[in-house]
Amino acid sequence: MKRILLIATLAGQLILGPLASLGFAQEAASQERQTKPQTGPQQPARPGDEDVVRITTNLVQVDAVIVDKKGQPVRDLRSDEVQIFEDGHQQKITHFSFVASESPVTALAQPAPPDKNAAPLPPVKLHPEDVRRTIALIVDDLGLSFESTYYVRRALKKFIEQQMQSGDLVAIIRTSGGIGALQQFTADKRQLYAAVERVKWYASGRSGIGAFAPLGDNTANSEEARGEDIDQLREDVFAVGTLGAVRYVVRGMHELPGRKSILLISDGFRIYSRDDPTRNYRALSALRHLIDEANRATVVIYTMNAMGLQTVGLTAADSTARMDSAQLEQQLSNRRTAAFESQEGLDYLARETGGIAIRNNNDLSGGIRRVIEDQKSYYLIGYRPEESTFDAKTGRRTFHKLSLKVSRPGKFSVRMRNGFFGVADNEDNAIAATPNQRMINALISPFGAAGVRLRLTTLFANDAKVGSYMRSLLHVNADDLTFTDLPDGSHKVEFDVVALTFGDNGNIIDEAGRAYSMRINGNDYQRIRRNGFVYLLTVPIKKAGAYQLRAALRDHGSEHIGSASQFIEVPDIKKNRLVVSGILVTAIDPAAAKQRSAEAGAADANKSPGNQNTQASEVASVRISAATRQFKPGQILQYSFVIYNARLVKATAQPQLTMQVRLIRDGQPIFTGKETSFNNTSQSDLKRITHGGGLELGRDLAPGEYVLQVTVIDPLADEKHRVATQWIDFEVVK
């Protein structure tokens, strides 16, 4: 019990109290996960097991989707039934295999309606080897009308609720968003819902209230009067802006596992004009480079016209009072041409990268489902290119057109990447990244870099004076750092730490970076090498919402980089609703707990404050255990948190809170505790109630990742806000 009280006290210090810059921590016991690719072409491979697209001087390999006349995938083609052409010349196929999803995407059975007042289950953590599909849903808010925005938001929510599958790594990204876009790749539906809430009409974009400006609209007429060249420049700028945002996402997806796909949801953009095909050269150039980069990054781009099925005739919003018949017909012709040309840009982008262009469909969620189902299977086809494909003598890199034919009798449809620039992948990546660039790459990657093993724990809290903030504990495995022996017997290590906090709009709201040089003597050196240390960081939060902290560390000696990230939701305390802070978890062996309890009891009996070194060691032990969150079977897991805005009984001025804990693995509860009442003694601030408890981990508990979920119930609150929940993940190691 003494230990539990200490944990609760330390929770107040770590969540609410002052900071120290460095501490000590236990050595992380997790090992890097590794998967070996399957190279056998005779058996269907699992998506992600091998590189999908390779462009080297020895091999050009692309993926292709082949369906029959009914739209069903053809699974039994042989290499002699397929012909591949580069610039119209047939190539000899040297690599051929069929890749099928581990489990085809089928319609999910409708689950029973959930209890809206029940605590939701925490999300399942996704590892790189668990990713089956990587999907980026890019919302072109630079080109969405106000009307389309509503339907896009509704379709995205339906996708998250009903169509997202286990093993899906998903991002919802806006073309007007900031550089934090790639931080939104996740399997956590909370983050995706937060991203959907950020999808709003961009008033300064290229689309208005509806799909088309009303005829006779004064604003449209005044814009037209400014001159055709200005209008064309504006169209090009927004089209290039949209394509640039998509290209940025494609670059970030290059290192992600598996076959990747992007769904671009837009009202369309022009890349071509019937009157003057050369006018849109900016957009065409940006589009061609985007296609090449997408093909190299194994990204298939699907497009969806968010306008749906629109009439291009007269509508109730049109005003024709001052038009004669010839003017009216010209205006309607311009509307039809604009609709066709804006859709043509989406069609071309999808066609050239092997995707599907979804158009004239008011069921946007059905369009998303069609895209997801198209990820079931594909063929990998490779050939040895001629030397002229990568001829660098002239200094020019030409674009090479690819095409595919099926010689088997019957009608087949082929979708594949339609070309590439004559630049080998290794040549394209020949320029070595600078240390700063490598740090940035580690920060924006959806998966943590493992060159230096890091563990990150981020907790939300609120203080009456300071307000809301996030406090983070970053554990560094010092055994991965390079120490230099000095003449005086001490040891020196140098490293850089960078931490970025992203808001739910993808923009950076806080950043911290510092170069460290540590000189360590004697026993401290062995302890740090064995246990590591903890870097602490506090970020004030001015506005409630979804946030993500990402941290990276670079070791100067080895140039190895590690990174870690954590998503956190910061509620609005000012709304006076029941809220639970982040959960501080640690663990201790039962024997050590009894010994320390006895020592504490003896100190109390002798009215002695106890050994100061022992107390300091206890504080350090709690801090490092909380940072690593790696515990062993048989240990006592102890937790602590703070409850905000509990309602009080008027007669007693005391709360009537109850609490329940659950232990969850792979999305399923494996232990559910009983509802227990709070002990409200020794609480100085009933608006901020600190509570702690313990849970023994079974000795036969299998190693792996688990989630501790705490649910607090306030019967005095209104029914909608009666339940508050919080969770934290931890790892059981041997």
N, C-alpha and C positions, 0 to 999 in steps of 0.2 A: 504494500500500500504506500509505503514511503516513496518507492520508486515512481509509482503512478502520480503521486502528488508533485514529485520533482519534474516529471514530464510536463504536467500541466503548467507548472511555474515557468519552465524553460520555453514552453510554447508562447507564453506571454512575452518572454524576452526576445525570442526569435521573430515572432510575428509582430509584436508591438514595441519592442525595446530597442535600445541603441545597437549599432553595428560594430563589429570588428572586421578588419579587412581580410585576415587569413586565419584559418584554423587547421585542425588535423582531421583526417578521415580514414576509414578502413579501406583497405585495398579492394577495388572492384573485382568480383570473381567471375563476371560474365566473359565469355570468349566470343570472338567474332564468328558469326555464322557464315558458312561457306557452302556453296552448291556447285556441283560439277555439271557442266553442260552435257546434254545427250547429243551425240553427233551422228548416230545411226539414222540414215535416211529411209530405211525400210519400214520403220514403225512411226505412227503419229507421235510427234513430239509435243510436249507441254509448252504453251506460250511462255516466252521469256527464257527458255532454256538455252537458246543460242541467238547470236546476232541475226536480226531480220534483214537488214540492209548492210551490205559491205561494198565499198567502191575503192578498190585498190588496183595497182598495176597488174596484179595476177588474178583478180576475181571481181566481177560485177555481179552482185546478188540482190535480187529484189523479191518482194512478196506480191502475190496476185490472188484475187478472189475470183473464182470461176463458178458460175451458177448455170443451171439448165433453164429451159424455157419457162418453167414454173417458178423460177427464182430460188430453187433449192440448191445448196452447195453440192458440187460434184466432188466426191471423195476418193474416187478410184482411178484417176488418170495416171498413165505411165509417162515417163519422160519422152518416149518416142511418139507420143500423141500430142506433144506440145512443141511449138516453134517460137523462138524468141528472135527479134530483129533489132539491130542497132543502126539507126539512120537508113533503114530499108534493107540492110544486109543481114541475112540469116547467120546466127551464131551457134556454135556447137555447145549444147548444154552439158555442163560438167557436174553440176549440183542440182539435185531435184528431191524434194521431200514435201510431205503433206503435214501440216500442223493443225491439230484440233484442240479445242478447249477441253479442259479437264472434265467439265460438266457443262453441256449446252445450256444456254440461258432459256429457261422456260417460264411460262406464266406462274407466278407464285400464288399459292393458295391464300385466300383472303383471311388474315388472322382475325380473331375476335376483337371487337372494339376495345381499346385499352381504357383503363380507368384513368380519367384525366387528373384525378387527385392523387394517384399513386406515384411513388418515386420511380423515374425511368431508370432502366439499366444503363450503366456506363458503356461507352463504346469499346470494341475489341481492338487492341493494339495491333497494327499491321507491320510486318517485317518485310524487307525487300524480297525475300524468297517466297513470301505469301502472296505477292501481288500477281493477280491474274490479268487484270486490265487496268491501264492507266488512261483516264479520260479527263480531258480539259473541256469544260463547257464555257466558251468565251462569248460573253454577251456584248455585242457591239453597241454600247449605249451612245457612242458617237453618231450612230446612224439609226437608232430606234425612235419611232414616233411615240408620242404619249400613249396612244391607243395600244400599240404593240407591246409596250413595256408591261402593261397590266397582264396580258396573256402570257408573256414570257415568265414573269414571276410565278404565276399559277402553275405553269408547266414544270418549272424547276422544282417547286415544292412537291409536286406529284412524283417526279423522278426520285427525289430523296426518300419519300415515304414508301413507294411501292416498287420501284424498279432497280434501285441500287442493290448490288449483290455483295456477298462476302468475297473478299479478295479484290474489291474495286478500290483503286486510289483515284480520287476525284478532286477536281478543282473547279470553282466557279469564279471566273475572272472577268472584269470589266475592261474594255479597251481604253477607258479614260482613267483607269486605276494607276496606282503608283508602282514603284519597283518591288514592292512586297508581294507581287502576284504569286510567285512560286511558293510562298509560305502557306498558301491556301490549299496545296495538294494534301489531301488527308482522307482517312476513312472515318473520321469523326463527324457524325451528322450535325453536331452542335455547330461546328465551324461552318459547315455548308449552309445551314439555315441562317447563320449570321451573315454569310456572303450574299444570300438571296435578299436579305433585308437592305443591302446596300445597292441593289439594282434599282435605279430610279431614272426618270426621264432626264436626259442631259439637254437642257434648254438651249445651250449654245451649239448643239450638234447640227447635223445636216438634215434632220427630219423635224417636222412640226408636230401639230396635235394629231393629225391623221396621216394615213399613208400618202395622200396627195394633197397639195395645197388647193383650196377651193378655187374654182374659176371665178375671175373677177375680184379676187382678194387683193386689197390695196397694198398689203405688204409684199405680196408676190409680184405685183405690177411694179412697185417701186424698186424691188431688187432687179427685176428684168431690165428696168431702165438704166441701171448702172453699167450695163454693157455685158456682152456675152463672154468676153475674156475674163472679167472678174468672177463671173459665175463659174466658169470652167476652172479657174485657179482654186476657188473655194472647194469645188468638188474634188479636185486632185489632192488638195491638202488633207481633207478628211479621209479620203480613200487610202492615201499613203499612211496616215496616222493609224487607221484600222489595221492595215497590213503590217505596219511596224510593230504594233502591239502583239499581233499573232506571231510574228517572227521572234519576238522576245520570249514568248512562251515556248515556242518550238526549241529555241536554244536551251532553255532550262530543262526541257524534257529529254534532251539528248542522252543524258547519263541514266535516265530512269529505266527500270527493267521492263522486259516484255514488249509486245507490240502496242504502240501508243496511238491514241486517236484524239482529235480535236473536233468539237462541234461548234462551228461559228454560227451564232444566231444573230441575224441582222435583217434590216429592211433592204439591204443590197447596196452596191456601189458600182459606179461606172468605171470600166477599164477600156472602153471602146466606144467610138461614136460613128454612126453610119455616115454622117456628113463629112467627117474628117478623121479617118482611122489613126492619124499620127498625133492627135491632140492630147491623148491620155498617156503620153510616154512616161510620165513620172509613175503613175499607177502600174503600168505594164512592167516597167523595170523592177519596181518593188515586188510585184507579184512573181516575176520569173525567179528572182533570188529567194523569195519565200518558198517557192515550190522546190527548188534545189535543196534548200536547207531542211525542209520537211522530209524529203526523200532520204537524205543522209541520216537524219535523226530517227528514222523508222516511225514517222508520224503520219497517219492517215488523216486528212482533213475532210470532214463532212460539213455541209452547209445547210442551213435552214432559213428560208425566207419567213420572217416573223409576221409579215403582212397577211399571210394566209391567202385565202381566195378572195380577191378584191375585184370590185367592179371598176372598169375603166371608162364607164359611161357617165352620164350626168347623175349627180346626187343632189340631195336636198340642200347641201351646203353651197352648191354652185350658184353663182349669180350671172345670168346671161342677158340682163336688161340692156346693156350697151353694146351688144355684139350682134353683127349680122350673121347670116348662115355660114358664110365663108370663114369668118373669124372663129365662130364656134367650132366648126369642123377642124380648123387648124389647131385650136386649143386641145380638143379631144385627141387629135393625132399626136400632139406633143406628149400628152399624158400616156398614151399607149406606148410610144417610143421610150419614154423614161422608164416605164415599168419593165419593158423588155431589156433595155440596156443595163439597168441596175441588177436585174436577175442574172444576166449573162456573166457578170463578174463572179457571182457565187457559183454558178455552174462550172465555169472554167477552173476555178480553184479546186473544187471537189474532183473534177474529172482528171486533172493532171496529177493529183496525189493519191488516186485510187479510192476516193470516197464517193459518197452519194450526195446529190443535191436534192433536198426536199423542198418542194414548192407547191403552191396552190392547195395547201392543206391547212384547214382551221384547227385541226387536232394537233397542237404542238407537242403535247405529251406523247401522243402516238408516234410522232416523228422521232422523238428521242428514243422511244422503245425500238423503233426500226433500226436506228443507228446502233443501239446496244446489241441487238440480235445479229447484226452484220459482222460482229466480232467473233463469231463461232469458229471459223476455220479459214485457212489460207494455204497457198503453196509457196514454197521457197524455191526459186529458180535462179541458177547462177551459170555464168560462162566466163571463159578466159578472153579478155579484151585484146584487141590489136594494139600495137605500140602507138599508132597514130591517135588513139583515143586520148592519150595523155601527153601529146607532143608539146614540149615546153620551149622549143627552139624559137618560136616567133613571139613568145611572151603572152600569147592570147589563149584563152580557155573557151573553147566552143561548147555549145549546148548540143548534147547527143539525144536524139529521139529514140525511145524504146516502144516496141509494140509486141503483142503476143497473139498467136493464133492457135486454135485447137483443131487438130486434124481428124479427130474422131468424128464419125458421122453423127449428125444431129445439130441442133441449134443451141449455142452456148453464148453467154455474155461474160466478158472478161473486164475486170477493173484492176488496174495496176498503176504504179508510178510511171509517168510517161516520159521521163528523161532525167538527165543529170549533166552538170558541167564537167568538163574533162580535168578535174582536179582530184587526185587520190586523197582519201581520208587522212592518211598519215602526213601527206604534204600540206593539207589544209590545217592540220594541228601542229605543224612543225615549230611554230613560234612558241617558245616556252613561256608559260604564264609567270608573271612576277609574284613575289610573296603576297602582296596585297590582293592581286587577282585571285590567287588560290584561297585566301581567306574569304573573299567575297563569294567564291564558288561554294565553299563549305557552308557559308551562312544561308545561301539561297537554295541549297539542295533540300528536297523534302526528307532525305535520310541523313542521319548524322555521319560525318567523316570519322573514321576509326583510327587515324594515325596516332592520336593520343586519346585514350579512353576517358570520356567525360560522363558524368551523371548530373542531371539538372532537376532540381525541385523548386517549383515556384508556387508561392502561397499568396492568396489575396487576404487583405486585412483592412481594418478601418480604425482610425484613431479620432477621438473627439476633437483634437486640435488640428492635427495634420490632414485628416480626411482619408480617403481611400488610397491604397498603394499596393504594389506587388513587392514581395521580398523573395529573392532567389538565392539558393544555395547551389553553387557549382562545384562538384567534387572533381578533382584532377588526380588521375592515377600517376603518381610521381615516378613510378618505375618506367613509364614511357618517355620520360624526359632525359635530356643529356646533361650529366653533371661533369664539371671539370675539377680535377684535383688541384688545389693550390699549394704553394710551398709551405704554408703555415699549418697544413693538415686540414684545413676547411675545404668545403666543396661549393662550387658556384654553378648556378643554373640561370639561364635567361630565356624568357618567353614573352609573347604578346597575347593579350586577352582583348577581344572585341565582343560587345554585347549590343544587340539591336532589339528594340521593342516595336512591333508592328501593330497598328490598329486594324479594325475589321475592314477598312478600305484599302489596305495594302500599303499605306504610307508609314514612314518611320516617325514615331512620336517621341522616342528617346534613344540615345546612343551613348555608349561609354567605351573607351578604349585606353589601354595603358600598356607600356612596356615594363616588364619586371626584371630585376636582377637580384637574386637571392643568394646570400652567402650563409652556409649552415655549418655548424661545428658539432663534433662529438656525437653523442647519442641522438641528438635531434636529427642528424642526417639519416641514421639507420631507421628511425621511426617514420620520417617523412617518406623515405623510399618504400617502406613497408606499408604504411597506411595512407599515404597521399595527403592532400590538404584541401581545404574548402575556401572558395572565393565567394564573398557575399555581396549582393547588389540590391539596392532599393530603387524602385521607379515610382514616383508619385503619379496618381491617376486622377485627372481632372474630370473625366467624363465616363459614365458607365458604358459598358460594351464588351466586345470580344477582343482579346489581345493575344499576341504571341511573342514570347521572348526567345531569341536565338542567340547562342553564344558560341564563339570559336576561339581556339587557342593554338598558337604556332610555336613549336619548340625551335629556338635558334640553332641549336647544335645539329639536329637531324633534319630540320625543315619539315618534320611531320606535323600534321594538322588534325585536330579533333574538333567536333562540333556537336551540339545538342540543342534541343528546342522543347518548348512546352506551351500548350494552349491554355488560356485561362479566361473565364468570364467574370467580369467585375460588375456586380449588380448595383443598382441605385439605392444606396442606404437611405437617402432622403425621402423615399416613398413610404418609409415606415412599415415595410413588409418583412416577414420573417426571413432571415438570411443566415447561412452558415459560412464561416470563413474557410480558407484552405486547411487541410488536415495535416498536422505534423505527426509522422509515424517513426517509431524506432523500435528496437528489440533488444532483449537481454536474456541471457541464460537463466533458467530457474534457480540454479544453485547460486549464481552470483547475486540474483535478486534477494535470496534469503540471507546471504552473508551481509549484503549492504544494509538490508533492513535491520539485521541484528546489530550492526555497527551503529546505525542511526539510533536504535533504541537505547544502546549503551551510552551513547553521547547524550541523549535526552535525560537518562537517569542520573548521569553525573553533571548535568547542567553545563555540558561542554559544547562549544560550537562545532566540534569535530575537526578532523584534519583538513586544513585548507587545501593541501595538495590533492587530497582525495576528492574534495568537492570540485576543484578545477578540472580534474581528470574526468569526473562524472559529466560535467557540462560539455567538455570536448567530445566525450563518447556519444552523448545524445546528439550533438550537432553533426558529427560525421555520419552517424547512423541514419539521421534524418536526410542527409544529402544523398547517400548512396542508395537507400531503400533496398538493400539486399540482405535477406535474413535466412536463417537456417531452420529446418524442421526441429521442433521441440522448444524453440525459443518462445518467449512471451512477447507478442506484438503489442505495443502500447501506442495509443493515439491521443491526440489532444486537438481541440478546436475552439472557436469562439462563436457564440450565438448572438445575433444582433436583432433588436426590435421585437423582443418577446413581449406579448401583452401581459398585463398584471391584473390580478383580481383586486377589485376596488377595496374590498373589506380588509385584505391582508397585505396589499401592495407586493404580492409575490407572484411569480409566474407558475403555470401549471404545465410545464413541458414534459414530453415523453420522447424517448430516443430508441432507435433500433439500428443494429449493425448487420451488414451482410458481407459475406466473403464470396467473391465471384471469380470464375475462371472460364475463359473462352465464351463469355457472354451469358453463362448460366450460373445461378446461385448454387454454391456448394454448402453454405452454412447461413442460416438466418437466426439471429438472436431474438430473445424476447423483448417486448417493449418494456423499458424501464423508466422510472421517474428520475428527475434530476434532484440532486442535493444542492439546495440554493444557499447553503451556509458559506460564509467567508467570501461572498460576492460583493465587491465594493461598488460595482456599476452594473445594475440590472439591465441596462441597454446593451451591455457587452459582457455576456456570461461565458466564462472559461470553463471547459469541461474536459475531463480525461478519463480513459478507461483502458482495459487490457483484454487481450484475446490470445489464448495459447495456440500455437501452431502445432498440429499433430506431428508426431515423430515419423509417421508414414506419409506425410504430405509430399506429393510428387514435386520435383523441381519444375520451375516454370514461372510464368507471369500471372499475377493475381491482382484483384482490385478489392480494396476495402471501401465500402459505401456506408455512409452515415445518414440516417433519415431522422429529422427532428419534426415533431408534431406539436402544434400549438392549438388546442381546442378552443381557445378564446378568440382566435383570429377568424376572419370570414372564411367561408368554405373554400373559395378559390385560392387563397393564400395561406392555407393552414399547414401545408407541408413544405419543408425546405430540405434539400439533399445536397450532399457533397461527396466526392470520392477521390481516391488517390491510388495509383497503381504501385506495386512493389514486386520484387522478384524473390522467389525461394531458390536458394542455391545449396549445393551439398556442402 
